[in-house]
Amino acid sequence: MSDPSRRNLLTLAAMGAAGAAMGVGLPAVASSDPNAVAAQISSKLFAQDGLARPAPDRPTASDLAKGLDRTLVLGGGGEYYVAWYCGFFHGLLEQGIDLNVAEMIVGTSAGSYAGSALASGHFQILRTEFDFFGHFPGLFAKMAPVTSPNASQKRAQEINFSVRDGSPASIRAIGHAALAADNRLNGDGVERLAWLLTGDSRTGWPVAKMYTTANDCYTGERLIIGQAAARKNGIPLAHAAAASSSLPGVIGPTLLGQRYCMDGGISRTWAHADVVAGSRRAIVITLTNGYEGSLLSGIPHNVHTEMTALEATGTKGMLIIAGTPKGVDLLDPGQIAPALRAGYARAKVEAGKIRIFWA
């Protein structure tokens, strides 16, 4: 959706909310706090879309993973990490290991691109049709915005890095700034990039085992999108991958159903490993441990805490932390070729361990 359309929709939404608060169209809400009024109206209107899934406060088995054996969680990390994943998958396939045997894949941001490309089979096509290390850097560089940020983009970026907790209020503050950012890459442009890189459907959700994550910019709610919820809300898989990587002040926000969404990594859960909790075995791959190295948000994370909670539900976990070179810019297209090679080299280290873990 274009920026003018987004602004018109936000204006109409604000008018509708004001009208609802005055008793026009919706029952009046008994509260003098305008924030409470707005929250109640929003909750009433969006309660049935099936997209919001709060992260649990204690170890909890996920109904989505019930009865599954092998599951895969792919965290986020910008263009650098998309390239790292592709090098990693390529190297594993050369070793005879296909992570697509997973019965469920949960992807966040870069992981949503990588996971959906893997699950759809498009990655196999790309690595067959292209000279992997020769053509891939140019292909992935198309994802990386290179223009200097304007004031509204800087505001969103600085708020994202200034917050120091993952509370709903902090997520909403980032989300509101993301909504107000004049990003050059948004709407259909983001979706086209997702389609180019992943081959995902722009009209449907053909891969039942693929799940993506995002955050509602307005409410701060965590969203988990799978096939059932996507079909209910008319969300194509390519669009969901685009939303999951809509970094505040850089690209997006992206509309999912009737919710404008930002990057799934803007959350108190680093990898969203709780979504696969209760499966028999889970491989969780993240860019960093959540608190060291190059990051894309100031929200504190600790992936080891997530792994402890995951294993407390009975799931046997294997954590792979990719790591980043010191000071690397995760959005710099110049880092894509090194990232491809780093992922490829790491595959040789992890292949034997994965083979044993999933035997």
Secondary structure, DSSP 8 states (H G I E B T S, - for coil): --HHHHHHHHHHHHHHHHHHHTTSSS---S-S-HHHHHHHHHHHHHTTSS-B----SS----TTSTT-SEEEEE---HHHHHHHHHHHHHHHHHTT--GGG-SEEEE-THHHHHHHHHHHTHHHHHHHHS-HHHHHHHHHHTT---S---HHHHHHHHHHHH--S--HHHHHHHHHHHHT---SB-THHHHHHHHHHH---SS----TTEEEEEEETTT--EEEE-HHHHHHHT--HHHHHHHHT--TTTB--EEETTEEEEETTSSS-SS-GGGGTTSSEEEEEESS-SSSSS-S--S---HHHHHHHHHHTT-EEEEEE----TT--TT-GGGHHHHHHHHHHHHHHHHHHHHHHT-
